[in-house]
Amino acid sequence: MQVLLTAAVIGLVAHYICGQAGPAAIVIGNGLALSSTAVVLQVLQERGESTSRHGRATFSVLLFQ
């Protein structure tokens, strides 16, 4: 639900505010909504927190999404 809502909001912003065409706005919204997983995992690894309790919990939530 969160990914769909985020993709929709970003897509609408890309379409109405940035002037992107409908299909391009959909691609932009989906790409940015899904990219958070990669960014968060990289930050956890850089901080050495990927094996900590909250790091594993965060990874579980990202994997579920």
Beta strands, then each sheet from edge to edge (+ up, - down):
end
